Amino acid sequence: MKPKPTLLQNLGLKNATLHYQLSSDELHQKTLEKNQGKESSSGALAIQTGTFRGRSPEDRFIVQDNITKDKV
């Protein structure tokens, strides 16, 4: 009988390690270990995001629901 594929395998990820429900301290430590951020002098985690920091202000979406249907 063939083993059932995991969710990660269904997404095309093989030999992946999943870290689930990590605490803030654990996430902080993992980020430093992977050199994905630095610790500031105050102990806060600092991340360099590069030139792109978020979505464009002109890219907006309005969802029609009971609250917005008569207002927008």
C-alpha positions in Angstrom: 0.0 0.0 0.0 1.3 3.4 -1.0 1.7 6.0 1.8 -0.7 8.9 1.8 1.0 12.2 0.8 1.3 14.9 3.4 0.0 18.4 2.9 3.5 19.6 2.3 4.1 17.0 -0.4 0.8 18.1 -2.0 2.2 21.6 -2.2 5.3 20.3 -3.9 7.6 20.6 -0.9 9.9 17.6 -0.2 12.3 17.1 2.6 10.9 20.1 4.4 10.9 20.8 8.1 7.7 22.4 9.5 7.8 24.6 12.5 4.3 25.0 13.9 3.0 27.3 16.7 6.4 28.7 17.6 6.6 31.3 20.4 7.8 34.9 19.7 11.1 34.0 21.3 11.5 30.9 19.1 10.7 32.8 16.0 13.1 35.5 17.0 15.9 32.9 17.5 15.1 31.1 14.2 15.3 34.4 12.3 18.7 35.2 13.8 20.0 31.6 13.1 19.0 31.9 9.4 20.6 35.4 9.1 17.2 36.8 8.0 17.3 39.6 10.5 19.4 41.3 13.2 18.9 42.2 16.8 18.9 45.9 17.5 20.6 47.4 20.5 17.3 47.3 22.3 16.9 43.6 21.7 14.1 44.1 19.1 14.3 42.0 15.9 15.1 44.2 12.8 14.3 43.0 9.3 15.5 44.6 6.1 12.6 44.5 3.7 14.4 46.1 0.7 12.8 48.6 -1.6 9.4 47.0 -1.7 7.6 47.4 1.6 4.0 46.6 0.9 1.2 47.0 -1.5 0.7 50.1 -3.6 -1.8 52.6 -2.2 -3.6 52.5 -5.6 -4.2 48.7 -5.2 -7.3 48.5 -3.1 -10.1 46.1 -3.0 -13.6 46.7 -1.5 -15.6 43.7 -0.4 -19.4 44.1 -0.7 -21.1 42.9 2.4 -24.0 43.9 4.6 -22.0 46.7 6.1 -20.6 48.3 2.9 -23.3 47.6 0.4 -25.2 50.9 1.0 -22.1 53.0 1.8 -19.6 52.3 -1.0 
